[in-house]
Amino acid sequence: MIALASHPSGRVHTAIVDRAGGDPDGVGVWAEGAVAASDGALRLQVGPDAGLHATLHRPAKWSRRALGGSGLAQVVPGLGQYWHPWAMGGVAQGEAMFGGVRVPLDGMNVYAEKNWGRNFPERWWWGQADAFDAGDVCVAFAGGPMRVAGLPLTPTLVTVRLGERLIALAPPFACTAADVGGGTWRLRTRSASYTIELEGEDADSSVTLPVPLPDRVAVQPHSRQALAGRLSVIVRRRGRTLLRAQSRLAGLERECEEGECG
Protein backbone atom coordinates (compact mmCIF):
# COMPACT_ATOMS: atom_id res chain seq x y z
CA MET A 1 0.00 0.00 0.00
CA ILE A 2 1.37 3.41 -1.00
CA ALA A 3 0.01 6.77 0.15
CA LEU A 4 1.13 10.27 -0.82
CA ALA A 5 -0.41 13.28 0.93
CA SER A 6 0.11 17.04 0.50
CA HIS A 7 -0.45 20.15 2.60
CA PRO A 8 -2.16 22.62 2.50
CA SER A 9 -4.36 21.03 -0.19
CA GLY A 10 -5.11 18.00 2.00
CA ARG A 11 -5.12 15.73 -1.06
CA VAL A 12 -4.29 12.06 -0.49
CA HIS A 13 -3.29 9.69 -3.30
CA THR A 14 -3.22 5.94 -2.65
CA ALA A 15 -2.43 2.75 -4.54
CA ILE A 16 -2.35 -0.98 -3.81
CA VAL A 17 0.29 -3.01 -5.65
CA ASP A 18 0.23 -6.81 -5.87
CA ARG A 19 3.98 -7.45 -5.97
CA ALA A 20 6.46 -5.83 -3.58
CA GLY A 21 9.56 -6.69 -1.59
CA GLY A 22 12.43 -5.44 0.52
CA ASP A 23 16.19 -5.33 0.09
CA PRO A 24 17.61 -8.34 2.01
CA ASP A 25 21.04 -6.72 2.32
CA GLY A 26 20.23 -3.14 3.31
CA VAL A 27 17.66 -0.35 3.41
CA GLY A 28 15.34 -0.58 0.42
CA VAL A 29 11.91 -1.51 -0.85
CA TRP A 30 10.22 -1.87 -4.22
CA ALA A 31 6.61 -2.16 -5.36
CA GLU A 32 5.99 -3.03 -8.99
CA GLY A 33 5.39 0.09 -11.08
CA ALA A 34 4.96 2.31 -8.01
CA VAL A 35 7.96 2.39 -5.66
CA ALA A 36 11.73 2.14 -5.93
CA ALA A 37 13.51 3.18 -2.74
CA SER A 38 16.96 2.86 -1.22
CA ASP A 39 18.97 4.69 1.43
CA GLY A 40 19.87 7.29 -1.20
CA ALA A 41 16.83 7.73 -3.46
CA LEU A 42 13.05 7.48 -3.58
CA ARG A 43 10.74 7.21 -6.59
CA LEU A 44 6.96 7.02 -6.15
CA GLN A 45 4.26 6.90 -8.80
CA VAL A 46 0.79 6.91 -7.26
CA GLY A 47 -1.42 7.33 -10.32
CA PRO A 48 -0.86 9.33 -13.51
CA ASP A 49 -0.70 12.77 -11.86
CA ALA A 50 0.83 12.06 -8.43
CA GLY A 51 4.39 11.03 -7.65
CA LEU A 52 7.69 11.92 -6.06
CA HIS A 53 11.26 11.59 -7.33
CA ALA A 54 14.07 12.59 -4.95
CA THR A 55 17.61 11.78 -3.89
CA LEU A 56 18.83 11.93 -0.29
CA HIS A 57 22.05 13.72 0.65
CA ARG A 58 23.97 13.99 3.93
CA PRO A 59 21.61 11.66 5.84
CA ALA A 60 21.78 11.74 9.65
CA LYS A 61 21.74 7.97 10.00
CA TRP A 62 21.14 6.09 13.25
CA SER A 63 24.43 6.20 15.14
CA ARG A 64 23.91 3.36 17.63
CA ARG A 65 24.94 0.00 16.23
CA ALA A 66 23.73 -2.25 19.05
CA LEU A 67 20.01 -1.38 19.15
CA GLY A 68 17.52 0.56 17.04
CA GLY A 69 14.61 2.80 17.92
CA SER A 70 12.65 -0.02 19.57
CA GLY A 71 15.43 -0.61 22.09
CA LEU A 72 15.60 -4.05 23.67
CA ALA A 73 12.21 -4.90 22.12
CA GLN A 74 13.94 -5.11 18.76
CA VAL A 75 15.66 -8.37 19.78
CA VAL A 76 12.45 -9.91 21.20
CA PRO A 77 10.93 -12.29 18.61
CA GLY A 78 7.24 -12.47 17.75
CA LEU A 79 6.07 -8.97 18.65
CA GLY A 80 3.25 -7.53 16.60
CA GLN A 81 5.21 -4.49 15.51
CA TYR A 82 8.69 -2.93 15.56
CA TRP A 83 9.81 0.64 14.85
CA HIS A 84 13.12 2.21 13.86
CA PRO A 85 13.86 5.79 12.64
CA TRP A 86 16.94 5.09 10.53
CA ALA A 87 17.49 8.59 9.04
CA MET A 88 16.76 11.48 11.39
CA GLY A 89 17.75 14.18 8.96
CA GLY A 90 19.17 14.84 5.54
CA VAL A 91 18.61 17.04 2.49
CA ALA A 92 16.42 16.20 -0.51
CA GLN A 93 16.91 17.03 -4.15
CA GLY A 94 14.12 16.43 -6.64
CA GLU A 95 10.44 17.18 -7.07
CA ALA A 96 6.94 15.97 -6.24
CA MET A 97 3.76 16.14 -8.31
CA PHE A 98 0.27 16.51 -6.84
CA GLY A 99 -2.69 16.66 -9.19
CA GLY A 100 -0.34 17.49 -12.07
CA VAL A 101 1.24 20.44 -10.20
CA ARG A 102 5.03 20.11 -9.77
CA VAL A 103 6.54 21.02 -6.39
CA PRO A 104 10.35 21.43 -6.09
CA LEU A 105 11.91 19.58 -3.14
CA ASP A 106 15.50 20.85 -3.39
CA GLY A 107 16.84 21.69 0.07
CA MET A 108 13.89 20.13 1.94
CA ASN A 109 14.54 18.22 5.18
CA VAL A 110 14.35 14.42 5.08
CA TYR A 111 13.19 11.88 7.65
CA ALA A 112 12.87 8.12 7.11
CA GLU A 113 11.77 5.26 9.35
CA LYS A 114 11.11 1.53 9.14
CA ASN A 115 8.00 -0.02 10.66
CA TRP A 116 7.40 -3.75 10.43
CA GLY A 117 5.59 -6.64 12.11
CA ARG A 118 2.78 -9.14 11.81
CA ASN A 119 -0.20 -6.79 12.14
CA PHE A 120 -1.35 -3.19 12.35
CA PRO A 121 -2.42 -2.12 15.88
CA GLU A 122 -5.96 -1.09 16.71
CA ARG A 123 -4.67 1.99 18.55
CA TRP A 124 -1.43 3.96 18.22
CA TRP A 125 0.20 7.38 18.35
CA TRP A 126 3.10 8.69 16.31
CA GLY A 127 4.83 11.97 15.60
CA GLN A 128 7.82 13.48 13.82
CA ALA A 129 9.22 16.97 13.30
CA ASP A 130 12.52 18.42 12.13
CA ALA A 131 11.68 22.07 11.32
CA PHE A 132 12.19 23.68 14.72
CA ASP A 133 12.85 27.27 15.70
CA ALA A 134 16.06 26.28 17.51
CA GLY A 135 19.05 24.59 15.88
CA ASP A 136 19.52 21.26 14.13
CA VAL A 137 16.84 19.13 15.81
CA CYS A 138 14.78 16.09 14.86
CA VAL A 139 12.12 14.46 17.05
CA ALA A 140 10.26 11.19 16.50
CA PHE A 141 8.03 9.04 18.69
CA ALA A 142 5.75 6.02 18.35
CA GLY A 143 3.61 4.06 20.78
CA GLY A 144 0.52 2.00 21.41
CA PRO A 145 -0.88 -0.95 23.36
CA MET A 146 0.54 -4.45 22.85
CA ARG A 147 0.80 -7.80 24.64
CA VAL A 148 4.06 -9.48 25.63
CA ALA A 149 3.83 -13.01 27.04
CA GLY A 150 0.12 -12.38 27.58
CA LEU A 151 0.71 -9.19 29.58
CA PRO A 152 -0.91 -5.94 28.35
CA LEU A 153 1.66 -3.15 27.91
CA THR A 154 1.53 0.37 26.46
CA PRO A 155 5.08 1.32 25.48
CA THR A 156 6.09 4.58 23.80
CA LEU A 157 9.45 5.05 22.05
CA VAL A 158 10.95 8.56 21.90
CA THR A 159 14.02 9.68 19.95
CA VAL A 160 15.55 13.16 19.75
CA ARG A 161 18.58 14.22 17.70
CA LEU A 162 20.31 17.39 18.90
CA GLY A 163 22.98 18.02 16.29
CA GLU A 164 25.39 15.07 16.67
CA ARG A 165 23.80 13.86 19.93
CA LEU A 166 21.20 11.08 19.68
CA ILE A 167 18.87 10.50 22.63
CA ALA A 168 16.86 7.27 22.32
CA LEU A 169 14.48 6.41 25.16
CA ALA A 170 12.64 3.08 25.19
CA PRO A 171 11.44 0.58 27.81
CA PRO A 172 12.66 -0.86 30.12
CA PHE A 173 15.21 1.93 30.63
CA ALA A 174 12.66 4.73 30.13
CA CYS A 175 8.99 5.17 30.94
CA THR A 176 6.52 7.39 29.11
CA ALA A 177 3.14 8.74 30.20
CA ALA A 178 1.05 9.45 27.08
CA ASP A 179 -2.27 11.26 26.74
CA VAL A 180 -3.49 11.26 23.12
CA GLY A 181 -6.90 12.18 21.72
CA GLY A 182 -9.12 15.03 20.65
CA GLY A 183 -6.46 16.47 18.36
CA THR A 184 -3.71 16.63 21.01
CA TRP A 185 -0.61 14.58 21.84
CA ARG A 186 1.02 14.90 25.30
CA LEU A 187 4.00 12.76 26.27
CA ARG A 188 6.41 12.86 29.20
CA THR A 189 9.34 10.43 29.09
CA ARG A 190 11.80 9.78 31.92
CA SER A 191 15.02 7.79 32.12
CA ALA A 192 17.85 7.82 34.65
CA SER A 193 19.45 10.79 32.88
CA TYR A 194 16.84 12.46 30.64
CA THR A 195 13.36 13.93 30.80
CA ILE A 196 11.59 14.74 27.51
CA GLU A 197 8.25 16.57 27.32
CA LEU A 198 6.30 16.69 24.05
CA GLU A 199 3.04 18.54 23.36
CA GLY A 200 1.39 18.50 19.94
CA GLU A 201 -1.85 19.59 18.31
CA ASP A 202 -3.19 19.07 14.82
CA ALA A 203 -3.66 22.81 14.06
CA ASP A 204 -6.60 22.02 11.73
CA SER A 205 -4.33 20.25 9.23
CA SER A 206 -5.58 16.67 9.64
CA VAL A 207 -6.36 14.26 6.82
CA THR A 208 -7.61 10.68 6.86
CA LEU A 209 -5.07 8.14 5.62
CA PRO A 210 -5.53 4.44 4.82
CA VAL A 211 -3.86 1.63 6.77
CA PRO A 212 -3.12 -1.85 5.37
CA LEU A 213 -5.17 -4.98 6.07
CA PRO A 214 -2.71 -7.69 4.95
CA ASP A 215 -5.11 -10.59 5.45
CA ARG A 216 -7.66 -8.96 3.10
CA VAL A 217 -5.14 -7.42 0.65
CA ALA A 218 -6.96 -4.13 1.20
CA VAL A 219 -6.81 -0.86 3.09
CA GLN A 220 -9.23 0.98 5.33
CA PRO A 221 -9.45 4.64 6.48
CA HIS A 222 -8.22 4.26 10.05
CA SER A 223 -5.48 6.87 10.48
CA ARG A 224 -5.89 10.54 11.36
CA GLN A 225 -2.74 12.51 10.57
CA ALA A 226 -1.83 16.17 10.91
CA LEU A 227 0.41 17.11 7.99
CA ALA A 228 1.41 20.46 9.53
CA GLY A 229 0.72 20.21 13.24
CA ARG A 230 2.39 22.04 16.10
CA LEU A 231 4.88 20.23 18.34
CA SER A 232 6.77 21.68 21.30
CA VAL A 233 9.68 19.81 22.90
CA ILE A 234 11.62 20.23 26.13
CA VAL A 235 14.70 18.07 26.78
CA ARG A 236 16.41 18.04 30.19
CA ARG A 237 19.48 16.10 31.33
CA ARG A 238 19.70 15.69 35.10
CA GLY A 239 17.60 18.82 35.56
CA ARG A 240 19.52 21.02 33.08
CA THR A 241 17.52 22.17 30.05
CA LEU A 242 19.22 21.18 26.79
CA LEU A 243 16.43 22.17 24.42
CA ARG A 244 13.19 24.12 24.41
CA ALA A 245 11.78 24.47 20.89
CA GLN A 246 8.65 24.41 18.74
CA SER A 247 7.81 23.29 15.22
CA ARG A 248 4.77 24.25 13.14
CA LEU A 249 5.46 21.57 10.51
CA ALA A 250 5.03 18.40 12.57
CA GLY A 251 3.53 15.15 11.38
CA LEU A 252 1.24 13.82 14.12
CA GLU A 253 -0.77 10.62 13.78
CA ARG A 254 -3.24 8.54 15.75
CA GLU A 255 -6.01 6.09 15.03
CA CYS A 256 -9.37 7.55 14.06
CA GLU A 257 -11.74 8.13 16.89
CA GLU A 258 -15.38 7.08 16.54
CA GLY A 259 -17.14 8.98 13.74
CA GLU A 260 -13.96 10.56 12.34
CA CYS A 261 -13.22 8.17 9.46
CA GLY A 262 -15.55 7.09 6.71
C-alpha positions as CSV (number, residue, x, y, z in Angstrom):
1,M,0.0,0.0,0.0
2,I,1.4,3.4,-1.0
3,A,0.0,6.8,0.1
4,L,1.1,10.3,-0.8
5,A,-0.4,13.3,0.9
6,S,0.1,17.0,0.5
7,H,-0.5,20.1,2.6
8,P,-2.2,22.6,2.5
9,S,-4.4,21.0,-0.2
10,G,-5.1,18.0,2.0
11,R,-5.1,15.7,-1.1
12,V,-4.3,12.1,-0.5
13,H,-3.3,9.7,-3.3
14,T,-3.2,5.9,-2.6
15,A,-2.4,2.8,-4.5
16,I,-2.3,-1.0,-3.8
17,V,0.3,-3.0,-5.6
18,D,0.2,-6.8,-5.9
19,R,4.0,-7.4,-6.0
20,A,6.5,-5.8,-3.6
21,G,9.6,-6.7,-1.6
22,G,12.4,-5.4,0.5
23,D,16.2,-5.3,0.1
24,P,17.6,-8.3,2.0
25,D,21.0,-6.7,2.3
26,G,20.2,-3.1,3.3
27,V,17.7,-0.3,3.4
28,G,15.3,-0.6,0.4
29,V,11.9,-1.5,-0.8
30,W,10.2,-1.9,-4.2
31,A,6.6,-2.2,-5.4
32,E,6.0,-3.0,-9.0
33,G,5.4,0.1,-11.1
34,A,5.0,2.3,-8.0
35,V,8.0,2.4,-5.7
36,A,11.7,2.1,-5.9
37,A,13.5,3.2,-2.7
38,S,17.0,2.9,-1.2
39,D,19.0,4.7,1.4
40,G,19.9,7.3,-1.2
41,A,16.8,7.7,-3.5
42,L,13.0,7.5,-3.6
43,R,10.7,7.2,-6.6
44,L,7.0,7.0,-6.2
45,Q,4.3,6.9,-8.8
46,V,0.8,6.9,-7.3
47,G,-1.4,7.3,-10.3
48,P,-0.9,9.3,-13.5
49,D,-0.7,12.8,-11.9
50,A,0.8,12.1,-8.4
51,G,4.4,11.0,-7.6
52,L,7.7,11.9,-6.1
53,H,11.3,11.6,-7.3
54,A,14.1,12.6,-4.9
55,T,17.6,11.8,-3.9
56,L,18.8,11.9,-0.3
57,H,22.0,13.7,0.6
58,R,24.0,14.0,3.9
59,P,21.6,11.7,5.8
60,A,21.8,11.7,9.6
61,K,21.7,8.0,10.0
62,W,21.1,6.1,13.2
63,S,24.4,6.2,15.1
64,R,23.9,3.4,17.6
65,R,24.9,0.0,16.2
66,A,23.7,-2.3,19.1
67,L,20.0,-1.4,19.2
68,G,17.5,0.6,17.0
69,G,14.6,2.8,17.9
70,S,12.6,0.0,19.6
71,G,15.4,-0.6,22.1
72,L,15.6,-4.1,23.7
73,A,12.2,-4.9,22.1
74,Q,13.9,-5.1,18.8
75,V,15.7,-8.4,19.8
76,V,12.5,-9.9,21.2
77,P,10.9,-12.3,18.6
78,G,7.2,-12.5,17.8
79,L,6.1,-9.0,18.7
80,G,3.2,-7.5,16.6
81,Q,5.2,-4.5,15.5
82,Y,8.7,-2.9,15.6
83,W,9.8,0.6,14.8
84,H,13.1,2.2,13.9
85,P,13.9,5.8,12.6
86,W,16.9,5.1,10.5
87,A,17.5,8.6,9.0
88,M,16.8,11.5,11.4
89,G,17.7,14.2,9.0
90,G,19.2,14.8,5.5
91,V,18.6,17.0,2.5
92,A,16.4,16.2,-0.5
93,Q,16.9,17.0,-4.1
94,G,14.1,16.4,-6.6
95,E,10.4,17.2,-7.1
96,A,6.9,16.0,-6.2
97,M,3.8,16.1,-8.3
98,F,0.3,16.5,-6.8
99,G,-2.7,16.7,-9.2
100,G,-0.3,17.5,-12.1
101,V,1.2,20.4,-10.2
102,R,5.0,20.1,-9.8
103,V,6.5,21.0,-6.4
104,P,10.4,21.4,-6.1
105,L,11.9,19.6,-3.1
106,D,15.5,20.9,-3.4
107,G,16.8,21.7,0.1
108,M,13.9,20.1,1.9
109,N,14.5,18.2,5.2
110,V,14.4,14.4,5.1
111,Y,13.2,11.9,7.7
112,A,12.9,8.1,7.1
113,E,11.8,5.3,9.4
114,K,11.1,1.5,9.1
115,N,8.0,0.0,10.7
116,W,7.4,-3.7,10.4
117,G,5.6,-6.6,12.1
118,R,2.8,-9.1,11.8
119,N,-0.2,-6.8,12.1
120,F,-1.4,-3.2,12.3
121,P,-2.4,-2.1,15.9
122,E,-6.0,-1.1,16.7
123,R,-4.7,2.0,18.5
124,W,-1.4,4.0,18.2
125,W,0.2,7.4,18.4
126,W,3.1,8.7,16.3
127,G,4.8,12.0,15.6
128,Q,7.8,13.5,13.8
129,A,9.2,17.0,13.3
130,D,12.5,18.4,12.1
131,A,11.7,22.1,11.3
132,F,12.2,23.7,14.7
133,D,12.9,27.3,15.7
134,A,16.1,26.3,17.5
135,G,19.0,24.6,15.9
136,D,19.5,21.3,14.1
137,V,16.8,19.1,15.8
138,C,14.8,16.1,14.9
139,V,12.1,14.5,17.1
140,A,10.3,11.2,16.5
141,F,8.0,9.0,18.7
142,A,5.8,6.0,18.4
143,G,3.6,4.1,20.8
144,G,0.5,2.0,21.4
145,P,-0.9,-1.0,23.4
146,M,0.5,-4.4,22.9
147,R,0.8,-7.8,24.6
148,V,4.1,-9.5,25.6
149,A,3.8,-13.0,27.0
150,G,0.1,-12.4,27.6
151,L,0.7,-9.2,29.6
152,P,-0.9,-5.9,28.3
153,L,1.7,-3.1,27.9
154,T,1.5,0.4,26.5
155,P,5.1,1.3,25.5
156,T,6.1,4.6,23.8
157,L,9.5,5.0,22.1
158,V,11.0,8.6,21.9
159,T,14.0,9.7,19.9
160,V,15.6,13.2,19.8
161,R,18.6,14.2,17.7
162,L,20.3,17.4,18.9
163,G,23.0,18.0,16.3
164,E,25.4,15.1,16.7
165,R,23.8,13.9,19.9
166,L,21.2,11.1,19.7
167,I,18.9,10.5,22.6
168,A,16.9,7.3,22.3
169,L,14.5,6.4,25.2
170,A,12.6,3.1,25.2
171,P,11.4,0.6,27.8
172,P,12.7,-0.9,30.1
173,F,15.2,1.9,30.6
174,A,12.7,4.7,30.1
175,C,9.0,5.2,30.9
176,T,6.5,7.4,29.1
177,A,3.1,8.7,30.2
178,A,1.0,9.4,27.1
179,D,-2.3,11.3,26.7
180,V,-3.5,11.3,23.1
181,G,-6.9,12.2,21.7
182,G,-9.1,15.0,20.7
183,G,-6.5,16.5,18.4
184,T,-3.7,16.6,21.0
185,W,-0.6,14.6,21.8
186,R,1.0,14.9,25.3
187,L,4.0,12.8,26.3
188,R,6.4,12.9,29.2
189,T,9.3,10.4,29.1
190,R,11.8,9.8,31.9
191,S,15.0,7.8,32.1
192,A,17.8,7.8,34.7
193,S,19.5,10.8,32.9
194,Y,16.8,12.5,30.6
195,T,13.4,13.9,30.8
196,I,11.6,14.7,27.5
197,E,8.2,16.6,27.3
198,L,6.3,16.7,24.0
199,E,3.0,18.5,23.4
200,G,1.4,18.5,19.9
201,E,-1.8,19.6,18.3
202,D,-3.2,19.1,14.8
203,A,-3.7,22.8,14.1
204,D,-6.6,22.0,11.7
205,S,-4.3,20.2,9.2
206,S,-5.6,16.7,9.6
207,V,-6.4,14.3,6.8
208,T,-7.6,10.7,6.9
209,L,-5.1,8.1,5.6
210,P,-5.5,4.4,4.8
211,V,-3.9,1.6,6.8
212,P,-3.1,-1.8,5.4
213,L,-5.2,-5.0,6.1
214,P,-2.7,-7.7,4.9
215,D,-5.1,-10.6,5.5
216,R,-7.7,-9.0,3.1
217,V,-5.1,-7.4,0.7
218,A,-7.0,-4.1,1.2
219,V,-6.8,-0.9,3.1
220,Q,-9.2,1.0,5.3
221,P,-9.4,4.6,6.5
222,H,-8.2,4.3,10.1
223,S,-5.5,6.9,10.5
224,R,-5.9,10.5,11.4
225,Q,-2.7,12.5,10.6
226,A,-1.8,16.2,10.9
227,L,0.4,17.1,8.0
228,A,1.4,20.5,9.5
229,G,0.7,20.2,13.2
230,R,2.4,22.0,16.1
231,L,4.9,20.2,18.3
232,S,6.8,21.7,21.3
233,V,9.7,19.8,22.9
234,I,11.6,20.2,26.1
235,V,14.7,18.1,26.8
236,R,16.4,18.0,30.2
237,R,19.5,16.1,31.3
238,R,19.7,15.7,35.1
239,G,17.6,18.8,35.6
240,R,19.5,21.0,33.1
241,T,17.5,22.2,30.1
242,L,19.2,21.2,26.8
243,L,16.4,22.2,24.4
244,R,13.2,24.1,24.4
245,A,11.8,24.5,20.9
246,Q,8.6,24.4,18.7
247,S,7.8,23.3,15.2
248,R,4.8,24.3,13.1
249,L,5.5,21.6,10.5
250,A,5.0,18.4,12.6
251,G,3.5,15.2,11.4
252,L,1.2,13.8,14.1
253,E,-0.8,10.6,13.8
254,R,-3.2,8.5,15.8
255,E,-6.0,6.1,15.0
256,C,-9.4,7.5,14.1
257,E,-11.7,8.1,16.9
258,E,-15.4,7.1,16.5
259,G,-17.1,9.0,13.7
260,E,-14.0,10.6,12.3
261,C,-13.2,8.2,9.5
262,G,-15.6,7.1,6.7
